[in-house]
Amino acid sequence: MMDLDRFAALAEAYGGDVSRWPADEREDATLLMSTTPEAAATVLARESDLDWALDAWRVPAASANLQAAILACAPAERAPPWRGWLWRTSLGAGLMAAGVAGVMAGVVVSGAVAPIGELEVITAAVSAYDTLDVDLVGDV
């Protein structure tokens, strides 16, 4: 059960709007407001004036001169030191990848054009003579 002193302390800390108070305190505050409505209303009204004033206050915009002075004092933007290193190494890595891709393409193409083993040579020779009417006898 909340007493009036605790109610006043919560109103001072969280304002005159009970919905802004911590959730576990709201039920006890509502019960106190129903048992002593005049005292609770006085406390809430006193803190509601401050809530209204704080809610109505807005931060004034900075003047153009102040913005210019802040920007003039700001340090210049610098590129991170790793950016130059990354740029140089990525160019080298790209050239190396292109070279490797060229070598691999050459290997694939050369394997498709020229037969590699003895069996492929025999197969190529047999298929060339396949159109002729030749009987192959014996071991190949």
Buried (B, 14 or more C-beta within 10 A) or exposed (E): EBEBEBBBEBBEEBBBBBEEBEEEBBEBBEEBBEEBEEBBEEBBEEBBEEBEEEEEEEEEEEEEEEEEEEEEEEEEEEEEEEEEEEEEEEEEEEEEEEEEEEEEEEEEEEEEEEBEEEEEEEEEEEEEEEEEEEEEEEEE
